[in-house]
Amino acid sequence: MAISATNMQLLKIMESVWNVVCRGLASVVTALMGVTGVVAATVVAWNRTASVDEPAVPLSVNYHFTRQCNYSCGFCFHTAKTSFVLPLDEAKRGLTMLAEAGMKKLNFSGGEPFVRDGGRFMGELIKYCKTELRWAGISISIVSNGSLIQEKWMRQYGEHVDMLAVSCDSFNADTNRMIGRQQGARTDHVAKLYQVREWCGQHKIAFKINTVVNTYNVNELFAEHIDRLRPVRWKVFQCLLLEGENAGEGALRNAARFYVTDEEFNGFLRRHAEVQMLVPENNNAMRDSYLILDEYMRFLNCRNGKKEPSASLLDVGVQHALRGSGFDEQAFLERGGVYLWSKQQMSKAELEW
């Protein structure tokens, strides 16, 4: 249906008013709270939806710098297709570019991020972000299976880490074996989870748990253990299928047997509704709402149900690479992608230090 000239003019007026309101809100928030980082950047991100000419801001980036892992979880959707890891200096160059483009949160993931040099490679990048890139105010988080974490790593790099998430899909050893969350017959994933939780408290790192709901754990109860572990967040995902990763031709895994329906996922959430730190994320909320950076520093576009890489930001720059990311900023904000990322912003009662 055609838009009349009068209506077009009205739309332009509304757009201008919206831009003014958002700029004013950003100024008020900054003045009242003294926050020039995450909150103000989020307001700018909302404002940018009204003006496609503004440069994109990679506010929160998930850097999967390695695909290698010592576990073999059957539903994994970022599988070990390569063993490539960037040289340290090149990775630092890329992180500098992202910081200059407005990145405020960097999450290190894999694969398993502690596979590479026992975590030293990642540790040096984390230290670089918190020292050489201190001006950018970047919050650092990690997602790990926990099995390779050593306390000596915590002593060396822990002060620079805001949050550490350990993946735990069951507190039952048999379930973990069926899922593939183990290395060797003697792996005690739950015992190591509790050990890492203790280290996080000692080294002042906010502790988080990630759980993928699948056919093997959908009827299990987690509340008692979650209450004992006291994570600041318990992120609960629905098992996701991605072509070429854990489903379809060329995939290293076949996760179809792990997939749960929306109804089954919602049933799991209802049984854990009393857990206050639970943060649910179904497939609709998850897909397209993450900026995923692979081992070559390419953004991975998941809009077509598979991971299609952009050009590397190291070759074409951040803005050009972002145009191929498929990132849905609106979905990111609506799923609650912005929260208290920095441990300095969290309450002492929440952290229990």
Secondary structure by P-SEA (a helix, b strand, c coil): ccccaaaaaaaaaaaaaaaaaaaaaaaaaaaacccccaaaaaaaaaaacccccccccccbbbbccccccccccccccccccccccccaaaaaaaaaaaaaacccbbbbbcccccccccaaaaaaaaaaaaccccccbbbbbbbcccccccaaaaaaccccccbbbbbbccccaaaaaaacccccccccaaaaaaaaaaaaaaabbbbbbbbbbcccccccccaaaaaaaccccbbbbccccccccccccccccccccccccaaaaaaaaaaacccccbbbbccccccccccccccccbbbbccccbbbbccccccccaaaaaaaccccaaaaaaacccccccccccccccccc
